[in-house]
Amino acid sequence: KRVNPPTADNAQVAKNATGRIIVNVLADGTVWGQDEFALNSTEAITDYVGQAKDRNDGNGIPTRLHLRADEEVDTREIKRVIQAAGDAGVNDVIFGSYVVER
């Protein structure tokens, strides 16, 4: 799915993406898991993040939510995803952005 994240002068490419759960929020507010799995409700987001956290915990890997939201997304949708992840026990959030060259 296509996400146009906001740009940032100081964005950096991650050196280690281990344990990240990627969730994409498209411009229309729909939410998708990293494997292009539609997350049609808050409960679905919580379940998706919780299952990935359980897999990571089983392997001794700390879990972080990597939230990629389109720059046009209403911040209420972003808040909803973060709260759902928190309900699953994931409170460490990374926001995706692109670096811009000046």
N, C-alpha and C positions, 0 to 999 in steps of 0.2 A: 504494500500500500504506500502511496505517496504522502510523505510528510515534509513540509517546508518549515524546519525549525527556525527560530530567530537566529540572528547573527550576533557575534560577540567578538570584540577585538582581542580578547585574551583567551579564547577557546583553545583547548588542547586535545589532541588525540590521546585516548587512554592507553597507557602502557600495559595495563592488565585488566581484562574484562571478565575475569573469573568470578562467578557468583552473581552476575548481573541478570536481572529479569527485565527484559525490554518490553515496554508497553507503549504503543503508539496511539495518539489521539489525533484523528484527522480533522481537517478544517470544518467538516460538517458535524463534529462532536462524537462521531462513532469511535469506539475503542477497540483496538486489536492487539492480540498477543504477538510476540516476536515471530511465531510460526504461522502468521496470518490467520489466527483463530479469533473469530469475532467474540467480543466480551460485551454482551447485550444488556447487562444489568450490573449494578454495584456488587451484588452477590457473586456474579460470575467473575468479576475482577478479583474479589477477595479469594475465591476458590482457586483461581489460576495462580495468583501470587503465592497463596498458601501451599499449593502442591509443589511449586518450584522451590520454595523455601524448605519444605520437608526434604526434597531431594538433596539440596545443598547441605542442610544440617546433617543428613545421613553420611555425607562425604567430608564433613568437617570444614565446609566452605562458608564463610560469611556471605550473607545475601544483601544485595543492594537493588533498589528499583531504579532502572534507567528509563526515565520518562521522556519520550520524544513527542512533543506536542506541536502541531502546526502553529505558526505565528498568528493565525486568525482565530484560534480556539478561545472561547470564553474562559476566563480564569476559574469560573465555577466548575467547569468540567475537569480542569487540572486538580483542583481541590478535592473533587469527588474521587478521583483515581488515587490520590495520595492518602485520603482517609480510608479507602478500601484496602490499600496495601498495609496501612497501619493496623487495620482490623485483623490482617493476616499475620501480624507480627513483624512486618518489615517497615522500619522507620528511617532507614538510610536511603536518601533519594538523590539521584544524579539527574540533572536536567541536560538534555541534549541541545547543542547549538552548533552553528557553523562559524568557523573563523573567517574574518574578512580581511583582505589585504588592502592596505592603504598606501 
